[in-house]
Amino acid sequence: MSRLGNLGARLYQGEVGYDFVGKRKIWYGVSILITITAILGLAVQGLNMGIEFKGGAVFTTPKTDVSVSQAQEVAEDASGHDAIVQELGTGGLRIQVSELDTQQADRVQEKLAEEFKLDSTKINAELVGPSWGEQIANKAWTGLGVFMILVVIYLAIAFEWRMAVAALVALIHDITITVGVYALVGFEVTPGTVIGLLTILGYSLYDTVVVFDSLKEGSKDITKQTRWTYSEVANRSINSTLVRSINTTVVALLPVAGLLFIGGGVLGAGMLNDISLSLFVGLAAGAYSSIFIATPLVADLKEREPQMKALRKRVLAKRAAAAAKGESAQDQEDVSDRAYDEAPGDAAPAVVGPRGSGRGRGRPSSRRR
């Protein structure tokens, strides 16, 4: 077995682990700081909306020897507006100028033809109205709202309302950070960006639901034992699915990183940046929130219940009594394991979450009938 596989097995069995839930205030603080930075970037710098949302014209030229910088200068001088120029695979240029009407677009087309020494009919001009982008944005907001409502309803039914609330908070956290990064980086927001944002919604919830499923199974009959509090079971659930979350996130990020850094950065295919940046940031934020935000938040909400408060008191009281007798934590687990072994049939005490590596580990499930 590889080192990563061995680590995953040890995490699942509870032999090793990191106290994610216990240090949740640190992760909450980090998330709040990142979110505030994203909101400030969005408020101060704003989003660089593409031509589809602002309206304008797109000019496409045949193969030419004119450089991108020269074409940009000519287009800006002719239009009086900022221009975005991209080199096409055919050797031609795609020149995008926002906020142009029909007459202004005709003048820019003639000026480009004159400077490029081309027939104006060979330069394709396409006008884009802002209403089309507004329709896309409105439909995207509608789809986002419907998606969130359905997610909350499903999670509340499949798990419980606290997990639904935590998943919703994590989802808003991921979207806010992604939009804020777009504002800070200054990438153009296009319909591809909207598609990317809607795509990351599912990815953002995937790891969260995996941890929630493990937590649901591990916390079954939790009040019938006095070994772990709910927060400790939640922490064990995170650790038991940690390697899986890391593997799925890395595998998903690698091709997206290729699109973003190689396709968009090295090869200059700027249109790939629209969707790849939102996917890259969203996937990374989703993996973070499922581990550091969603599950610790569920633990916080559950620990407010009277039953969980009473359970915590019983667990801490038992540990204090054991400490007074000089027993170690491992001694307590061994006693609990012996009680399990000696209990007949249904009288066996409840076992919550993945078992550790102490005495009695690895016994067959047929013992509990």
C-alpha positions as CSV (number, residue, x, y, z in Angstrom):
1,M,0.0,0.0,0.0
2,S,1.3,3.5,-0.9
3,R,2.0,6.0,1.8
4,L,-1.1,8.0,0.9
5,G,-3.2,4.9,1.0
6,N,-1.7,3.9,4.4
7,L,-2.4,7.4,5.7
8,G,-6.0,7.3,4.4
9,A,-6.5,3.9,6.2
10,R,-5.1,5.3,9.5
11,L,-7.3,8.4,9.2
12,Y,-10.3,6.3,8.6
13,Q,-9.7,4.0,11.5
14,G,-9.0,7.0,13.8
15,E,-5.4,6.1,14.5
16,V,-4.2,9.6,13.4
17,G,-6.1,12.8,12.8
18,Y,-6.1,16.6,13.0
19,D,-8.5,18.6,15.2
20,F,-10.3,20.5,12.5
21,V,-13.4,21.1,14.6
22,G,-11.5,22.0,17.7
23,K,-9.6,24.8,15.8
24,R,-12.7,26.0,14.0
25,K,-12.4,29.5,15.2
26,I,-9.1,29.8,13.4
27,W,-10.7,28.6,10.1
28,Y,-13.7,30.9,10.7
29,G,-11.4,33.8,11.1
30,V,-9.4,32.9,7.9
31,S,-12.6,32.6,5.9
32,I,-14.0,35.9,7.2
33,L,-10.8,37.6,6.3
34,I,-10.8,36.2,2.8
35,T,-14.4,36.9,2.3
36,I,-14.0,40.5,3.4
37,T,-11.1,41.0,1.0
38,A,-13.2,39.6,-1.8
39,I,-16.1,41.9,-1.0
40,L,-13.8,44.9,-0.7
41,G,-12.3,44.1,-4.1
42,L,-15.7,43.7,-5.6
43,A,-16.9,47.0,-4.1
44,V,-13.8,49.1,-4.9
45,Q,-12.7,47.7,-8.2
46,G,-15.9,46.1,-9.4
47,L,-16.2,43.5,-12.1
48,N,-14.8,43.9,-15.6
49,M,-18.0,43.1,-17.5
50,G,-17.6,41.8,-21.0
51,I,-19.1,43.2,-24.1
52,E,-22.1,40.8,-23.8
53,F,-23.1,42.7,-20.7
54,K,-22.2,46.3,-21.7
55,G,-22.9,46.2,-25.4
56,G,-20.5,47.1,-28.2
57,A,-18.9,45.6,-31.3
58,V,-16.6,42.8,-32.2
59,F,-14.3,43.0,-35.3
60,T,-12.7,40.0,-36.8
61,T,-9.9,40.4,-39.3
62,P,-8.4,37.9,-41.8
63,K,-4.7,37.0,-41.4
64,T,-2.6,40.1,-40.9
65,D,0.9,41.2,-40.0
66,V,-0.4,43.8,-37.6
67,S,0.6,43.2,-34.0
68,V,-1.9,43.0,-31.1
69,S,-0.6,46.2,-29.6
70,Q,-0.8,48.1,-32.9
71,A,-4.4,46.9,-33.5
72,Q,-5.3,47.9,-29.9
73,E,-3.9,51.4,-30.4
74,V,-5.8,51.9,-33.7
75,A,-9.1,50.6,-32.3
76,E,-8.9,52.8,-29.2
77,D,-8.0,55.9,-31.3
78,A,-10.9,55.3,-33.7
79,S,-13.5,54.5,-31.0
80,G,-12.4,56.5,-28.0
81,H,-13.0,53.4,-25.8
82,D,-10.8,50.7,-24.4
83,A,-10.3,47.8,-26.8
84,I,-9.4,44.1,-26.1
85,V,-7.5,42.4,-28.9
86,Q,-6.9,38.7,-29.2
87,E,-4.8,36.8,-31.8
88,L,-6.7,34.0,-33.4
89,G,-5.3,30.7,-34.5
90,T,-5.9,31.6,-38.2
91,G,-3.5,34.5,-37.8
92,G,-6.3,37.1,-37.7
93,L,-7.3,39.3,-34.9
94,R,-10.4,39.6,-32.7
95,I,-10.9,43.2,-31.7
96,Q,-13.6,43.9,-29.0
97,V,-14.7,47.5,-28.3
98,S,-17.5,48.1,-25.8
99,E,-20.3,50.7,-25.8
100,L,-20.4,51.4,-29.6
101,D,-23.5,52.1,-31.6
102,T,-23.9,51.3,-35.4
103,Q,-22.5,54.5,-36.7
104,Q,-19.4,54.3,-34.4
105,A,-18.9,50.7,-35.3
106,D,-18.9,51.6,-39.0
107,R,-16.3,54.3,-38.5
108,V,-14.1,51.9,-36.5
109,Q,-14.4,49.3,-39.2
110,E,-13.3,51.7,-41.9
111,K,-10.4,53.0,-39.8
112,L,-9.2,49.4,-39.1
113,A,-9.4,48.6,-42.9
114,E,-7.4,51.7,-43.7
115,E,-4.7,51.0,-41.2
116,F,-4.5,47.3,-41.9
117,K,-4.6,48.0,-45.7
118,L,-7.6,45.7,-46.1
119,D,-10.9,45.9,-47.8
120,S,-13.5,46.9,-45.2
121,T,-15.8,44.1,-46.3
122,K,-13.1,41.6,-45.3
123,I,-13.4,42.8,-41.7
124,N,-16.4,41.2,-40.0
125,A,-18.2,43.5,-37.6
126,E,-20.8,42.2,-35.2
127,L,-22.8,44.4,-32.9
128,V,-23.8,43.0,-29.5
129,G,-26.6,44.6,-27.4
130,P,-26.4,44.7,-23.6
131,S,-29.9,43.3,-23.3
132,W,-28.6,39.8,-24.3
133,G,-26.1,39.8,-21.4
134,E,-28.8,41.0,-19.0
135,Q,-31.0,38.2,-20.0
136,I,-28.2,35.7,-19.4
137,A,-27.4,37.3,-16.0
138,N,-31.1,37.3,-15.0
139,K,-31.5,33.6,-16.0
140,A,-28.3,32.8,-14.1
141,W,-29.6,34.5,-10.9
142,T,-32.9,32.6,-11.3
143,G,-31.1,29.3,-11.8
144,L,-28.9,30.0,-8.8
145,G,-31.8,30.8,-6.5
146,V,-33.7,27.7,-7.6
147,F,-30.6,25.6,-7.2
148,M,-30.1,26.8,-3.6
149,I,-33.7,26.2,-2.6
150,L,-33.6,22.7,-4.0
151,V,-30.3,22.0,-2.3
152,V,-31.6,23.2,1.1
153,I,-34.8,21.1,0.8
154,Y,-32.9,17.9,-0.3
155,L,-30.2,18.2,2.5
156,A,-32.9,18.9,5.1
157,I,-34.7,15.8,4.1
158,A,-31.7,13.5,3.5
159,F,-29.8,14.7,6.5
160,E,-31.2,17.5,8.7
161,W,-31.8,21.2,8.6
162,R,-28.5,22.1,10.3
163,M,-26.5,20.4,7.6
164,A,-28.6,22.2,5.0
165,V,-27.9,25.6,6.6
166,A,-24.1,24.8,6.9
167,A,-24.0,23.6,3.2
168,L,-25.8,26.8,2.1
169,V,-23.3,29.0,4.1
170,A,-20.4,27.1,2.5
171,L,-21.9,27.6,-0.9
172,I,-22.4,31.3,-0.5
173,H,-18.8,31.5,0.9
174,D,-17.4,29.8,-2.3
175,I,-19.4,32.0,-4.7
176,T,-18.4,35.2,-2.9
177,I,-14.7,34.3,-3.0
178,T,-14.8,33.3,-6.7
179,V,-16.5,36.6,-7.7
180,G,-14.2,38.6,-5.5
181,V,-11.1,37.0,-7.1
182,Y,-12.5,37.9,-10.5
183,A,-12.8,41.5,-9.3
184,L,-9.3,41.6,-7.9
185,V,-7.6,39.9,-10.9
186,G,-9.6,42.0,-13.4
187,F,-10.5,39.1,-15.7
188,E,-13.4,39.9,-18.0
189,V,-16.8,38.6,-17.1
190,T,-18.4,36.8,-20.0
191,P,-21.2,34.2,-20.4
192,G,-18.3,31.6,-20.0
193,T,-17.8,33.0,-16.5
194,V,-21.5,32.6,-15.6
195,I,-21.3,29.0,-16.9
196,G,-18.2,28.4,-14.7
197,L,-19.9,29.9,-11.6
198,L,-23.0,27.7,-12.1
199,T,-20.7,24.6,-12.7
200,I,-18.8,25.0,-9.4
201,L,-22.1,24.8,-7.4
202,G,-22.2,21.0,-7.7
203,Y,-18.4,20.6,-7.1
204,S,-18.7,22.8,-4.0
205,L,-21.4,20.6,-2.5
206,Y,-19.8,17.2,-3.5
207,D,-17.1,17.0,-0.7
208,T,-19.5,18.6,1.8
209,V,-22.2,15.9,1.2
210,V,-19.5,13.1,1.4
211,V,-18.5,14.4,4.9
212,F,-22.1,14.8,6.0
213,D,-22.9,11.3,5.0
214,S,-20.0,10.0,7.1
215,L,-21.1,12.2,10.0
216,K,-24.7,11.0,9.7
217,E,-23.6,7.4,9.9
218,G,-21.1,8.0,12.7
219,S,-23.4,9.9,14.9
220,K,-26.2,7.3,14.8
221,D,-27.2,6.6,18.4
222,I,-24.6,9.0,19.7
223,T,-26.4,9.7,22.9
224,K,-26.2,6.0,24.0
225,Q,-22.4,6.2,24.5
226,T,-20.1,8.3,26.6
227,R,-16.8,8.1,24.7
228,W,-17.1,11.0,22.2
229,T,-18.9,14.3,22.0
230,Y,-20.7,15.3,18.7
231,S,-17.8,17.6,17.8
232,E,-15.4,14.8,18.2
233,V,-17.4,12.5,16.0
234,A,-17.7,15.3,13.4
235,N,-13.9,15.7,13.5
236,R,-13.4,11.9,13.0
237,S,-15.8,12.1,10.0
238,I,-13.6,14.9,8.4
239,N,-10.5,12.9,9.0
240,S,-11.9,9.6,7.6
241,T,-12.9,11.3,4.3
242,L,-9.9,13.7,4.1
243,V,-7.7,11.7,1.7
244,R,-10.7,11.1,-0.6
245,S,-11.5,14.8,-0.6
246,I,-7.9,15.7,-1.4
247,N,-7.7,13.1,-4.2
248,T,-10.9,14.2,-5.9
249,T,-10.0,17.9,-5.6
250,V,-6.5,17.5,-7.0
251,V,-7.8,15.4,-9.9
252,A,-10.4,18.0,-10.7
253,L,-8.0,20.9,-10.4
254,L,-5.3,19.5,-12.7
255,P,-7.1,19.8,-16.0
256,V,-8.6,23.2,-15.0
257,A,-5.1,24.4,-14.1
258,G,-3.9,23.3,-17.5
259,L,-6.7,25.4,-19.1
260,L,-6.0,28.4,-17.0
261,F,-2.2,28.6,-16.8
262,I,-1.1,26.9,-20.0
263,G,-4.1,27.5,-22.4
264,G,-4.8,31.0,-21.1
265,G,-1.4,32.1,-19.9
266,V,1.2,30.4,-22.0
267,L,-0.7,29.9,-25.3
268,G,-2.6,33.2,-25.0
269,A,-6.0,31.7,-25.5
270,G,-7.7,34.4,-23.4
271,M,-11.2,33.0,-23.9
272,L,-10.2,30.0,-21.8
273,N,-9.7,32.3,-18.8
274,D,-13.4,33.1,-18.6
275,I,-14.5,29.7,-17.4
276,S,-11.2,28.2,-16.1
277,L,-10.6,30.9,-13.5
278,S,-14.0,30.5,-12.0
279,L,-13.7,26.7,-12.0
280,F,-10.2,26.8,-10.4
281,V,-11.1,29.2,-7.6
282,G,-14.5,27.6,-7.0
283,L,-13.1,24.1,-6.8
284,A,-10.3,25.1,-4.3
285,A,-12.8,27.2,-2.2
286,G,-15.3,24.3,-2.2
287,A,-12.7,21.8,-1.0
288,Y,-11.7,24.3,1.8
289,S,-15.2,25.0,2.9
290,S,-16.3,21.4,3.1
291,I,-13.5,20.7,5.6
292,F,-13.0,23.9,7.5
293,I,-16.5,25.6,7.3
294,A,-19.4,23.3,6.7
295,T,-18.8,20.4,9.1
296,P,-17.5,22.6,12.0
297,L,-20.5,24.8,11.6
298,V,-22.8,21.7,11.9
299,A,-20.9,20.7,15.0
300,D,-21.5,24.2,16.4
301,L,-25.2,24.1,15.7
302,K,-25.6,20.5,17.1
303,E,-23.7,21.3,20.3
304,R,-26.5,23.8,21.1
305,E,-29.0,21.0,21.5
306,P,-29.9,20.0,25.1
307,Q,-29.2,16.4,24.3
308,M,-25.7,17.2,23.0
309,K,-25.0,19.5,25.9
310,A,-25.9,16.7,28.3
311,L,-23.8,14.2,26.3
312,R,-20.8,16.5,26.5
313,K,-21.2,16.8,30.3
314,R,-21.3,13.0,30.6
315,V,-18.3,12.5,28.4
316,L,-16.2,15.2,30.2
317,A,-17.4,13.8,33.6
318,K,-16.3,10.3,32.7
319,R,-12.9,11.5,31.5
320,A,-12.4,13.6,34.6
321,A,-13.2,10.5,36.8
322,A,-10.8,8.4,34.8
323,A,-8.1,11.1,35.1
324,A,-8.7,11.1,38.8
325,K,-8.1,7.4,38.9
326,G,-4.9,7.8,36.8
327,E,-6.3,6.1,33.8
328,S,-5.2,7.2,30.4
329,A,-7.4,7.7,27.3
330,Q,-6.2,4.4,25.9
331,D,-7.2,2.7,29.1
332,Q,-10.7,4.1,28.8
333,E,-11.0,2.8,25.2
334,D,-9.8,-0.6,26.3
335,V,-12.4,-0.8,29.0
336,S,-15.1,0.2,26.5
337,D,-13.8,-2.5,24.1
338,R,-13.9,-5.2,26.8
339,A,-17.5,-4.1,27.7
340,Y,-18.3,-4.5,24.0
341,D,-16.8,-7.9,23.8
342,E,-18.6,-9.1,27.0
343,A,-22.0,-7.7,26.3
344,P,-24.4,-10.2,24.9
345,G,-26.3,-9.5,21.7
346,D,-28.3,-6.2,21.7
347,A,-26.9,-5.3,25.1
348,A,-23.6,-4.2,23.4
349,P,-23.0,-0.5,23.9
350,A,-23.3,1.8,20.9
351,V,-20.2,2.4,18.9
352,V,-20.0,5.8,17.2
353,G,-17.8,6.5,14.2
354,P,-14.7,4.7,12.9
355,R,-13.0,2.7,15.6
356,G,-9.4,3.3,16.6
357,S,-6.5,0.9,16.8
358,G,-6.9,-0.3,20.4
359,R,-7.9,-3.8,21.7
360,G,-10.7,-5.4,19.9
361,R,-10.1,-3.6,16.6
362,G,-11.0,-5.4,13.4
363,R,-13.5,-7.8,14.9
364,P,-16.2,-9.0,12.4
365,S,-19.5,-7.2,12.1
366,S,-21.3,-10.4,12.8
367,R,-20.6,-10.0,16.5
368,R,-23.3,-7.3,16.6
369,R,-26.6,-8.9,15.9
